[in-house]
Amino acid sequence: MANKFKGEYEFKAGDETFVMSFSADALVECEAALGKSADQIVEMFNDPSKMTLAAMRLLFWKGLADQREGFTLDQTRAVLKRLLPSEMGEHLARAFILAMPDAPSGDARPPMPDQANGTGPASSTDGVS
């Protein structure tokens, strides 16, 4: 069963259920295979003229392999033969959305503590309190 909080997406192909995800490692695999950054891959989803079926198949493979160690391209082809191209695109987009949720509004980085307004006890300059 897929855990959406971990970015996992579950779908059916024929009578079999699959789980797909895009962990940090899977995204690195996608970047390396496509020669594009994660941001450029997201842009491919936003502009369908930039997305090819070959790229979709590769992303599908990496997403499935993220959940099943050693999952091969031939196994991916067997899954894709059970789907319409539109279903492939829909499943892939949904999995990618779970992997890259919207960042919180404003600065996503937490503020660093101010040296002058720290929360702990004051330290001496010689390292001995």
C-alpha positions as CSV (number, residue, x, y, z in Angstrom):
1,M,0.0,0.0,0.0
2,A,1.3,3.4,-1.0
3,N,2.1,6.0,1.7
4,K,1.3,9.4,0.2
5,F,3.2,11.1,3.0
6,K,6.3,9.5,1.7
7,G,5.6,10.5,-1.9
8,E,4.4,7.1,-2.9
9,Y,1.7,6.7,-5.6
10,E,-0.3,3.6,-6.2
11,F,-2.0,2.6,-9.5
12,K,-3.4,-0.4,-11.3
13,A,-2.2,-1.7,-14.6
14,G,-4.3,-4.6,-15.7
15,D,-5.0,-6.7,-12.6
16,E,-1.8,-5.8,-10.8
17,T,-1.1,-2.9,-8.4
18,F,2.1,-0.9,-8.5
19,V,3.7,1.7,-6.4
20,M,5.8,4.5,-7.8
21,S,7.8,7.2,-6.1
22,F,10.6,9.7,-6.8
23,S,13.0,9.8,-3.8
24,A,16.0,12.1,-4.0
25,D,18.0,9.2,-5.4
26,A,15.4,8.4,-8.1
27,L,15.4,12.1,-9.1
28,V,19.2,12.0,-9.4
29,E,18.7,8.9,-11.7
30,C,16.2,10.8,-13.8
31,E,18.5,13.9,-14.1
32,A,21.4,11.7,-15.1
33,A,19.4,9.7,-17.7
34,L,17.7,12.7,-19.3
35,G,20.6,15.2,-19.0
36,K,18.2,17.7,-17.3
37,S,17.9,19.2,-13.9
38,A,14.9,18.4,-11.7
39,D,13.5,21.9,-12.4
40,Q,13.8,21.2,-16.2
41,I,12.0,17.9,-15.8
42,V,9.2,19.7,-13.9
43,E,9.1,22.2,-16.8
44,M,8.6,19.3,-19.2
45,F,5.4,18.4,-17.3
46,N,4.3,22.0,-17.4
47,D,4.9,22.3,-21.2
48,P,3.7,19.1,-23.0
49,S,5.6,20.1,-26.1
50,K,8.8,19.5,-24.2
51,M,7.7,16.0,-22.9
52,T,8.4,13.0,-25.1
53,L,7.0,9.5,-24.7
54,A,10.5,8.2,-24.4
55,A,11.2,10.6,-21.5
56,M,7.9,9.6,-19.9
57,R,8.9,5.9,-20.2
58,L,12.2,6.6,-18.6
59,L,10.7,8.5,-15.8
60,F,8.1,5.8,-15.3
61,W,10.8,3.2,-15.1
62,K,12.8,5.2,-12.5
63,G,9.7,5.8,-10.4
64,L,8.9,2.1,-10.4
65,A,12.5,1.1,-9.7
66,D,12.5,3.4,-6.7
67,Q,10.0,1.0,-5.1
68,R,11.3,-2.3,-6.5
69,E,15.0,-2.8,-6.4
70,G,16.3,-4.1,-9.7
71,F,13.1,-3.3,-11.6
72,T,14.2,-3.4,-15.3
73,L,13.2,-1.4,-18.4
74,D,11.7,-4.6,-19.9
75,Q,9.5,-5.0,-16.8
76,T,8.5,-1.3,-17.2
77,R,7.6,-2.0,-20.9
78,A,5.3,-4.9,-19.7
79,V,3.5,-2.5,-17.3
80,L,3.2,0.2,-20.0
81,K,1.6,-2.3,-22.5
82,R,-1.3,-2.5,-20.1
83,L,-1.9,1.3,-20.1
84,L,-3.0,3.9,-22.6
85,P,-0.5,6.7,-23.2
86,S,-2.9,9.1,-21.4
87,E,-3.0,6.8,-18.3
88,M,0.8,6.6,-18.4
89,G,1.0,10.4,-18.3
90,E,-1.6,10.8,-15.6
91,H,0.1,8.2,-13.3
92,L,3.5,9.8,-13.9
93,A,2.2,13.3,-13.2
94,R,0.4,12.3,-10.0
95,A,3.6,10.5,-8.7
96,F,5.8,13.4,-9.6
97,I,3.4,15.9,-7.8
98,L,3.7,13.8,-4.6
99,A,7.4,13.8,-4.9
100,M,7.7,17.6,-5.2
101,P,5.0,19.2,-3.0
102,D,4.7,22.9,-3.0
103,A,7.2,24.6,-0.8
104,P,5.8,26.6,2.1
105,S,5.0,30.3,1.3
106,G,7.9,32.7,1.9
107,D,11.4,31.6,2.6
108,A,11.4,27.8,2.8
109,R,14.6,27.8,4.9
110,P,14.2,28.2,8.6
111,P,15.8,31.3,10.0
112,M,19.1,30.9,11.7
113,P,19.3,31.9,15.3
114,D,20.6,35.4,15.8
115,Q,23.9,35.4,17.5
116,A,22.9,38.3,19.7
117,N,19.5,36.8,20.5
118,G,20.4,33.2,21.0
119,T,18.2,30.8,23.0
120,G,20.9,29.2,25.1
121,P,23.1,30.4,27.9
122,A,25.8,32.9,27.1
123,S,29.2,31.5,26.3
124,S,32.4,33.0,27.5
125,T,35.0,34.2,25.0
126,D,37.7,31.8,26.4
127,G,35.4,28.7,26.1
128,V,35.1,28.2,29.8
129,S,31.8,29.1,31.5
